[in-house]
Amino acid sequence: MASLALARSPVHPQGGPVRLRYRAAGEGPPVLLLHGGWGEAAYPWDAAVAALAPAHRAIALDRSGYGGSEGGGELPDGFHRAMAEETLAALDALGVDEVALWGHSDGAVVAAWTALLAPRRVRALVLEAVHLFAAKRGSLPFFRDAVEAPERFGPEVAAALERDHGARWREVLARGGRAWLRLIERGLAEGGDVYGGRLSELAAPTLLLHGRHDPRTEPGELAAVQRALPAARLALVEAGHSPHTSARAGAESVAAAARFLREVWPPSGR
């Protein structure tokens, strides 16, 4: 594991400075892996890193307040955009100019926001289990459990989260749950989406990697993403919320993402 230093992060409660942990493997065009709202341990990137490393430099980053990175505290309104701003600062610290992004769940939203903020820097996107609607009514019980009773997710999940975040694992889930509950409340009252209506502005080649049985996807949500991104490819697999770690479809999902990234941004000379 390695770390990088940021003088400032919009996600850090005091603004910074903050140190972020990351790991990297392989050489070639860089691919930044962006975890979801529970951090990496719940849905690890190991298979993705192994599949990418022969052709790309795979970098898995812990955002502020997750895993081995510093930070914490309440997530701000507009937290996905703030995390995208932190992502760009992390790329600067790593000396990475152009990058492909593979984000899962909240990380997919962060990836899309990063491409909206800096389109010339993002060469390709893998948006896995991506969110669109703000009014995610079906996920209200899930986020309430994250805030009030995270033990309900089961001992295996709790053990993985504790390995990643230590004693703060309950607060990691709770702050993400509170942020989403605020977002859903506004969505139910006002409508809208998590991109401020800007998703259709994405220009980078995009793969939508999605589980057919994703419990966090609202009726019509994936179709709405496809309408906003008509040129995006779709890999719809027999999985739930995390295709890349699915027992049934994990190998297929990882291979599809790695193949897409090799095709749209191949290593020099290939």
N, C-alpha and C positions, 0 to 999 in steps of 0.2 A: 504494500500500500504506500502511496505517496500523498503529498498534500500541496496545496497552492494557497497563496495569501491574497485576499482582496482587501483593499483599503476601505471599500464601501460596498454594502449590499442592501438593496431595497427590501429584502426579506428579513434582514437582521433587525431585531427590535431597537437597537441603539444605532443602527446604520452601519456599524462596523467599528474596527476591522474584524475580519473573520477568516478562519482557515477552513478550507474544504478538502475533504479526503477524496481521492480517486484511485483507480487502478487502470492500468493500460497493458495491452498485449498486441503484438503484431506490428507490421510496418505497412505503409501505403496510405491511401487517402483516409483521413480520420473520420470515424463514425462515433458520435457521442451518444451514449445510452442513458436515457432519462427515466428514472424509476417513478412509480406511482406514489399515491399518497401515504402508503404504508412503509415506504423505503424499499431497499433492494432485497432484504432477507426473505420477505414473504414471497416474492416472485423473482428469484435470483437470475442474474444475467449469465451464469457460467456457460450454458450451452450456446448462447448468442456470441459470447466472446470467442469461444472455441471455433465457431463456424465462420466468424468474420476475420479472425487473425491471419489466416493464410493470404488474404488479399487486402486487408485494411488494418489500420491502427484503431483498435477498439478501445474506447475510453468510457468507463463506468464511473459516474460522478455522484457523490452524495450531496444533495442540496443543503442549504443552511438548516440546521436543526434536526438533521437525519443522520443516522449511522455514526460514522466517525467524524462528521463535520461539526463545527461549532455553531452556535446560534440557538434559536428556539423562540419561545414567546408566541403571542397571538399572531396569526396570519392576517395580513392586511386585506381589506376589500380589494378586489382586482389582483388576488394573489398569483394567479397564473401569469399575468403579464409581468408582475414583479419578479417572479421566478425566471421568466425569460430574460429580463434585464440582467439578473444575476448570472444566468447561463452565458450571455455574451461577455460579461466581465471575466468569467472563468475561462472562456476561450481565449480572451486576450492574455490572461495570465499564463496559459499553456502555450502561447505563441501560435495558435491555430487561427488561420484566416478563413479558409473555406472548410466546410464541414457537412457531413450528412448526419441527420438526427433520427434516432429510433427511440420513440417515447411510448411508454405504456400508461394508459389511464390518465391520471393527472399529468404524467410526463408527456403524453401525447399532446395534451392541450398546451403545455409549456413549449414543446417542439414547434407546434403550429404558430404560437405567438412569437417565438424566436425568429421564424421565417418571415412573419409579417413585419417585425421590427427591423430586420436586417436581411432583406431578400437576396442581396448580392452575395451574402456569405454562406447561404444554405443551398447545397447542391442537390439534395434529395431528402425525402421524408418517409419514414415508416411510422404511421400513426396506428398504434395498436390499442384496441379497446377505447377508441377516442370518444370524448364527450362533445355534445353540441348544445342541447337544451339547458337552459338555466333552471326551468321548472321540472326537476327530476322527481316527480311525485312518488314514483315507485321506490325510490331510494331513501325516502324519509326514515323508515324504521332502521335501515342500515346505519345511517349517519347518527341517529339518536342512540343506537347501541354503542357506536364508537365513542360518543361523549359520556354516556351514563353507565354502560356495562360492557366494556370491551372484552371481558372474560367470556362473554357469550359466543365469541368467535371460535372458541375451543382451545384446548391446551397446546395443540401443535402450533397454531398460529401465535399464541402467546409466547411460547418458547422461542420461535423464530424471531419475533419482534424484540424479545428481551436480548437475544444474542446480538441483534443489530444495534439497538438503541440503549441497552442497559436498563437501569431503573426508570428511565423517563419514557418507556414505551407506551404507557397508558396516556401520557400527555401528548405524545406524538399523534396518536389516534384521535384524542379529544380535540386538539386544536384544528386538525383537518376536518373533523366532523362539524365543529362549530362554524368553520368557514363555509363549508358546503351548506349547512342549514341556513345561514344568512343568505347565501346565494340563491337557494331554492325559494326561500320566502320572498325575495325580490322578484324572482322569476314568476312565481304564482301570482303576484300582484301586478307585474308590469310586462311579463313576457320576455322575449329576447333570448340571447344565447351567450355563451362564455367567450365569444370573440367580438362582441359589440357589432355584430352584423358583418364582420370583415373576412370571414373564412374564405369566401370566393376569390379573395385577392391573392391567395397562395399561388405562386408560379412554379415552384420546384416540382420535379417529378415526384409523385406521391403514391405510396402503397397503403391501402387501408387493410390492416390485418385485424380480423374481428371474429369472435366466437359466435356461433349461431345461438348459443344459449346464455349469452351474457346477461346476468341479472341487473346490471347497472345501466342497460340500454333501454330507453323508453320506446314504446310503440311509435314507429315512424321515424325514429331518430337517425338510424343508419341511412335510411332513404333520403332524409333531408341533407345529411352530409354528402351523399353522392350527387344530389342536385346542385349543391354548392361547389362541388369539385368533380365536374363531369369527366375530366380527363384522368382522374385517379384510377388506378387499378384496385381491384378488390380481391382479397384472399379471405374467403369466408370458410371457416374450419369448424369441425365438431369439437367445440370447446366452450368454456364459460368465459370468465372475465380476463383470464390470462392465457391466451393461446401459446405463448412462448414457453410456459412451464406446464402446460396441460399434459397429463399422462397419456391421453389418447392422441392429441394432435401437436404435441410440442415439437417433435422432430420435423414434421411437415411445415409447421409455422416458421421455425428458425431457418429451415432450408429456403423457404419462399422469400423471406426477408433478405437473407444473404445473397440469394440469386439476383433479386431485384437490384440490390445495391451494387453488385459486381457489374450488372448490365448497364446501369445508368451512370455509374462513376467507376470505371475499371481502373486498376493500377496502370501506371505508365508502362507502355510497351506490350500491353496485352490486347 
